[in-house]
Amino acid sequence: MSATSTDLARFAKRDGLPSPDVRRALRRQAGWRQCDVAREVGVGRRTVTRWEAGRHTPSGETLRRYLAVLERMKEDAWR
């Protein structure tokens, strides 16, 4: 699955997050590992696993940091 800016906008929810499937695809396309995302956001790898499975959703400051990481991954994926 290829994540494009259209996909991100189409699948974005009110909180600004794309669907878990799109987030996972974007991470993979950008060549990031879950532990890379976790380190950048300041959470554990299992937390990222839960986000990508749709079992949990970040909020507050964690959501803001995760959105920033998603933007960086988007840039990496399209290089």
BELZI-V124344 format. One record per backbone hydrogen bond with DSSP energy under -0.5 kcal/mol. CO is the residue of the C=O (numbers start at 0). NH is the residue of the N-H. E is the energy in kcal/mol with one decimal. If there is no record, write none. Layout:
co=CO nh=NH e=E
co=CO nh=NH e=E
//
This chain:
co=0 nh=2 e=-0.6
co=1 nh=3 e=-0.6
co=3 nh=7 e=-2.6
co=4 nh=8 e=-2.3
co=5 nh=9 e=-2.9
co=6 nh=10 e=-2.8
co=7 nh=11 e=-0.7
co=12 nh=15 e=-2.2
co=16 nh=12 e=-2.3
co=18 nh=22 e=-2.5
co=19 nh=23 e=-2.5
co=20 nh=24 e=-2.4
co=21 nh=25 e=-2.7
co=22 nh=26 e=-2.4
co=23 nh=27 e=-2.5
co=24 nh=28 e=-2.7
co=25 nh=29 e=-2.1
co=26 nh=30 e=-0.7
co=26 nh=31 e=-2.3
co=27 nh=30 e=-1.0
co=32 nh=35 e=-0.5
co=32 nh=36 e=-1.9
co=33 nh=37 e=-2.8
co=34 nh=38 e=-2.2
co=35 nh=39 e=-2.2
co=36 nh=40 e=-2.4
co=37 nh=41 e=-2.5
co=37 nh=42 e=-2.2
co=43 nh=46 e=-0.7
co=43 nh=47 e=-1.3
co=44 nh=48 e=-2.2
co=45 nh=49 e=-2.1
co=46 nh=50 e=-2.2
co=47 nh=51 e=-2.6
co=48 nh=52 e=-1.2
co=49 nh=53 e=-0.6
co=49 nh=54 e=-2.1
co=49 nh=55 e=-1.1
co=50 nh=53 e=-0.9
co=58 nh=61 e=-1.0
co=58 nh=62 e=-1.1
co=59 nh=63 e=-1.9
co=60 nh=64 e=-2.4
co=61 nh=65 e=-2.5
co=62 nh=66 e=-2.7
co=63 nh=67 e=-1.8
co=64 nh=68 e=-2.0
co=65 nh=69 e=-2.6
co=66 nh=70 e=-2.0
co=67 nh=71 e=-1.9
co=68 nh=72 e=-2.7
co=69 nh=73 e=-2.3
co=70 nh=74 e=-2.0
co=71 nh=75 e=-2.3
co=72 nh=76 e=-2.7
co=73 nh=77 e=-1.4
co=75 nh=78 e=-1.1
//
